Amino acid sequence: MDALQRERVRQRYAYSCGYCGVHESDVGATLTVDHHHPTAHGGTNDDENLVYCCPRCNEHKGAYWHEVQIPHIRLLHPLVDDLTLHLREQQNSEFIGETPEGIFYIQRLRLNRPQLIEHRRRKHADQKTHNEVKVLRQQIHDLQQELDQLNLSIQETLTEIDQETT
């Protein structure tokens, strides 16, 4: 794989692991590229077969290919399959499988490993903080506008008083 293809794959996955969602900036390094359909089992180097992923997910997925190992359960492809139909995140940031493929996906990639659960919790907390800051900034903006209107009213009243006294 040349540097141009690797960059296309990185961009396609928004610089995040296609399997667990961890971003390059979360791990402080570029991630790896996995052959979803392993070349050892006939997979190609086509962009559609390449998944940008973290080293841990790449390790857990390994050379798994359903036609060789478990014919009735295939590993979901993060850009081809709608993962929301197969798994969902619970309140405690753990994933639960909604289909046999979703259950297998979570188990094979070990998506409920403690570090990923903590990562998802932090992301949710950061998003909540970001939303709260956004609301507070809007409130500050609204109060500033109200203050500006009050100052304008005061100036107009003072001008009227000045004109009446002169």
N, C-alpha and C positions, 0 to 999 in steps of 0.2 A: 504494500500500500504506500503510495507516495504522499508527500506532505499536503498536496492539494486535496486529495480524497479524504485524508484524515481531518482536515479543516472543515470540509463539507459535512462530515459525520458529526463533528463537534457542534457546528452551527445547527444542524438538523435536530439535535437533541438539546439545544439551548445551553450547551456547556454543562449539562447535568446527566447523571446516570439514568439511562433509560429504564432501568429496573427498579431502583430504590429512590431516585430523585435527588440524591446528594449532588450539590453543585461543586464545580472545581474550586471555587473560593472557600467552600466549607472544609475541603481537605488540603487546600494550599498547593495543589498541583494539578496538572492535566490528568485525565482519567485514561482508561485503556479502551481498546476497541475489541468487541467480541463478535465472532461470527455466530449469529443466532442459529443458523443451520451450519454446524461445524464442517470445516473443510474435510476433516477426517471421515465424515459421513456424506460427502458429496456436495457440501455447501460451496457457494461462490464468493468472490470478492466484490460482488455488486453492492452498491450503496444500500439497497433495500435489505440486504442480509447483514449489514453491519450495525451493531448497537454500541453506542458510546456508553461505557459503564465504569463504575468504580472497581478497583482491583478485587474487593471482597465479593461483590456480586459475580464478577467474572470467575472467580475461584469457585464459588458455590454452584454456579451454572455448569461450569466445566464443559466437557464435550457431550453433554446430554443432548440426545436427539430422540424424540418419541418413537420414530419408526424402528429404532434399534433397541431402546430400553423398555419403555412402557407404551406400546402402540396405541392404547386407548386414551392416554392423557398427554396432550401436547403442551409444551411450554408456550405461554402466551407471548406474542410479539408486541412490545410497547407502542409501536407506531401503527401496527396493523389492526390489533384487537382493541376494542373499547374496554379498557381495564375497569371502568366504573360498573360494567355489567357483571364483572367477575369477583370484585373485591371492594370492600368499603372500609373506611377508617372509623373506628369506634371512638367514643369520647375520651378514652384513656390513651389515644394515639396508637393503639395496636390495630393491625389489619385483620379482617376476618374474611374468609372466602365465601362467596355467594354461589359459586358453582364448583364442580370438581376441579376444573382447570384453575380457578382462582385459589382454591385450597392448595393445590399442588404448587402453583406459582409462589405463594407465600412460603410454603415449606421448603421448596427447592432453593430459593434465593435467601431464605432465612430473613425475611423482611420484618420479623418481630424481634430481631436481636436488640438487646438493651440499648446499644449506641444509636440505632436508628429510631427507636421509640423516643429517646431523649432528644434527638435531632428534630423530630417532628414536633415534640412538645415546645422546644425552643422556637421553632419557626412559627407556631401558632401564637406563642406569647409575644414574639416580635411583631407579628401582624396585628395582634390586639393593641399593642402599644402604639404602633404606627397609626391605626384607626383612631385611637383616643387622641393622639397628637393632632391629627387632621381635624377632628371635631373641635379641639381647643383652639387651634389656629383660626378656624372659621368663627368661633365665638369672639376671639380677640378682634378679628376683622370687623365683625358686626358691632362690637362695643366701640371700636375706633370710629366707625361711621356715625354712630349715635353721639359720641363725644364731639365729633366735628360739627354735627348739626346743632348740638347744644351751644357750642362756642359761637357758631354763626348767629344763633338766636340772641345770645348775650350781646354780641357785637351790634346787632341790629337794634336791640333795646337800648344799649348805651348811646348809640348814634341818635336815636329818637329823643332820649333824655337830654342830650347835648343840644339838639336843635330846639327843644322846648325851652331850655333855660337861656338860650341866646336870643 
